Amino acid sequence: MRLTTARLCGGQALMAISVDLLDLDLNRAAEILEKEGCVIKEKDEMLLVYEWEGKEVTLYPAGKVMYLPQTDRAQCIADATKLLEKLR
């Protein structure tokens, strides 16, 4: 999976962006993440927000994943790759 990153929120967050357009089912994603113990904070057809390892993670159907706080690009890509491979 190929990802790029964008720095957001004044440098406190990073977003991993899939080069390939994905179409993730956020309802299915929420079920998978809840089974793993993640707390879902918000979910609708456009985004899914949950708590994971002290971070707020926002997942979008097109395969974008924002981590707040996060400043390490390599870690952002590694975490997003693992997540997206699990949810595809």
Secondary structure, DSSP 8 states (H G I E B T S, - for coil): --EEEEEEGGGTEEEEEESS-----HHHHHHHHHHTT-EEEEE-SS-EEEEETTEEEEE-TTSEEEEES---HHHHHHHHHHHHHHH-
